[in-house]
Amino acid sequence: MIKFYYLDANCLVKLVVDEEFSKELRDHCGKQGVISATTSFCFYEALGVLKSKWINKKRPDSITEETYLSACEALCTLVEDEQIQLDDEVEIHNRPSFNESEKLTKKYKIDLSDSFQLVSLRKGMLAKLKTEIVPTLISEDDEIYRAAIGEGLNVLKINEL
């Protein structure tokens, strides 16, 4: 059976930098029948997180320039090799998508990237294909987890893999 998972920015970072639950996430995404996706918005957010880990040496999880460049290359390769699908069916700059994301941001006090991820989960590529496969979001973020549950969407905490 095919399982379709959306990964948030933190999960994307965990795929390319060794952190808590990185191994479990990599193993899970590598399983037969698992398809992983993310939005371009989350992809670029993950690149920003990697940059922050490199630039801000005071972070407890800071990384070297070599690790930064290697992780960015690895993330790009995952998309280029289609191990992670980019779901751009819903565009954040589209007024109805932005408005829906903004409502979720206000309702759940989550950032726009997280709320847009929920909109994409609901209206993204699988919704357009009219398939019976129901996507599941994987996140370590408590706020987006609660928001997804509140919206009746499938979600897993990364420590539940």
N, C-alpha and C positions, 0 to 999 in steps of 0.2 A: 504494500500500500504506500502511495506517495504521501509525504507530509511536507507541508509548505510553511516555512518559518521566515518571519521578518526579524531582522537583527537591528537593534538600535545602535547608536554611535559607540557606546561603551562596549558593546559586544564586538563590533568591528575592530576596535582597538585591541581587545583581548585575543582576537584571532592572530594578530601580528606582533604583539608584545607579551612576554610572559608575565602574567598577573594571576591573582587568585581566580580559579575556575577557567583559566585559559585552556588547559588540557582537556577538561571535560567538554567545553564548548567545541573545541577543534574535533574531538572524537565524535561528538554528536552530529556536527555538520558534515562529517565525512562518512556517515552511515549510508548504506544503500537505501535509496528511495527518499532521501532528505534533500529538499530544494531550499536554498537560502536566498533571501532577497533583502534589499534595503532600498531606501529612497536616495536620490542624489543628494538631497538635503542632509541626510544622516551621513552619507559618504564624506561630504565636505566638512561636516561637523567633526567626524573622526580624524580627518587630516588636521583640523584645528586643535584637537585634543593632543595629537602627537606633537604638533609644533609647541604647544604649551608645556608638555613634558620635557621637551628638549631645551626650550628657551629659559624656563623657570627652574634654575638649578636648586632653589630652595624647596621645591616640591619633594616630598618623601619618595615619590615614584618617578623622579626625573630620569631622563635617558640621555645617552651620549649622542653626538651628531651622527656617528656611524649607525647607531641603533635607530635613530630618527629616520635617516635616509633609507635604511634597509626596510623598516616597517612601512614607510610610505610606498616603496616599490612593491612590497609584498601585498599590500592592500590593493594597489592598482592591478597587480597581476591576478588577484582573486577575481576581480571584475572582468578583466580582459579575457581570462580563461573561462569565464562564465561559471565559476564556482559560486559566485554571488551574482544574482540577477539584480540589475538596477530597475526598479519600478518607477517609471516616470509617467504613468498613466494619469496621475493626479498632479497638477502643477500648482505649487504654492503661490505663484504670481497670478493665477486665475482667481478672479474676485470671489466666486462662490466657494472655492476651496479655502481661500484665505479667511473668509467670513466664518466658515464652519470651524476652522482651526482656532480662530480667535475666540469663538464661543467656548470651545473646550478648554482653552487656556484660562479663560475667566472662571469657568465652572469648577475646574479641578486645581487651579493654581499651578499649572505645569507650564514649561516653556513652549514656545511656538514650534520648535523642532519636534518635541514629544507629541504635541497635539496634532501636528501634521502627519506624524507617523500613524496615529490612530485613524485619521481620515483616510490615509493610504491603505491601511489594513482593511477598512470597510469598503472602499471604492476603487481600489487599485486593480492591477492586472488580472487577478483571479475573478474579481467581480465582473470585469468586462468580458471575460471568457465564459461566464455563466457556468462554471464548473461546480461540482459538488464538494470539491476540496475546500476546507475551511482553513484559512491561514491562522497561524499562532504567532504572536509577538514574543520574542525572548528579550528580557531586560533584567538588569540588576537594580533598577531604579524603583523605589517604593511608590513614588508618586504616579509614574506612568502605569505601574502595575494596578494601583487602585483605580485610576481613571479608565483603564481598559476593562476592568471588571465592572465598573459603573456603567460603561457603555455596552455591556453584554458581549465583549470581544474575547477571544481566546488569548490567554497570556500565560507565560511561564516565567518564573524567576530563574535566573541562571543557576542558582544552587539547587534547583529541582530537576536538573538534567540527569 
